[in-house]
Amino acid sequence: GGADPAALIEKLKGRVPLTHLKDMARGTTYTPPTTQIPETANVVLGTGILDLPGILKAAERAGVEYHFLEDEHPQSLAQLPRSLEYLRRIAG
């Protein structure tokens, strides 16, 4: 919704038990307070504009227990395995 996800997670430390991880295509624009973006703007994690390593580090510090992958792209079944591979790669 226009906020910095990592900063928000850290601000809410202890009150964020889970996240929904998704990424947004470069060049996607929206005007807050509208948070709706086209389904086709959902991209494979790590290929869009969100700082997922920073978000995941903030989540770890804040005590987040679960992460759910969210991908509403029409080709989400093809994209999700690539997103999982990205998460495995950055998790070490």
N, C-alpha and C positions, 0 to 999 in steps of 0.2 A: 503494500500500500504506500510505497514511497519512503518508508523508514529504512534505517540500516539494520538488517536482521541480526547481525552479530551483536551490535550495541543493545538492541532491544532484548535479546536473550540474556545478555549479561545483566541488564537492568532488572530483569525478572528472575534472577537466580533463585533456584529452589522452587519456583512456581511454574516451570515449563518441563513437564515430564516427557513430552514427545514433540517431534517436529514432523512436518510434511516437507520433504525436500523436492524441489523442482527448479528448473533453470529456465531463463527467458532469453529468446533470441536477441542477438545484438541488433540495435536499431529499432527495437520495439518501443513504442511510446504509448503513454496513457496519461490522463490528467486526473490526479487525485481530486476528489475522493473516490472516483471510479477506479476500481481495481480489476475490472474485467478486461482481459486481453484475449485476442483470438486464440482458439485451441492450437492453431498452427504455430503460435509463438512458443509453445512448449518444446524445448530441445533437450538433447542428451545432456545429462549433468556434466559440467565442466566445459561445455562448448558455448555457453551463453555468457550473460553479463554478471551473474551473481558470484561473489567470492565464497565459494563453497568451502575451501580449506579454512578460511576465517570463521565462517558460520559454524563449522563442525568443532573447531577449537573452542569457540565461545560456548557451544552446547556442552562440550565435555566439562569445562570449568563450571558451568551452571548446573550440572547434575542431570542433564537430559538422559533418559534411559532408553528411549526408542526413537528410531527414525523411520518414517514411512516414505516410500518413493511415490511421488504423484506426477503423472504424465497424462495430460488430456489430449495430446496430439492424436490425430486420426491414425498415425502409424506407431502408437505407443508400444504395441507388442514387439516391434522391431527395435525400438529405442531403449526399452527397459534393460535388456541384457548389457547394452553398452554403458548405461548409467551405472549398473552394478559393478561392471569392470572398472569404471572410473573410481568408484568408491573404494574398491579393493586396492587399487593402485595408490591412492592418497592416504589410505589408512595404514599402509606399511605392512 
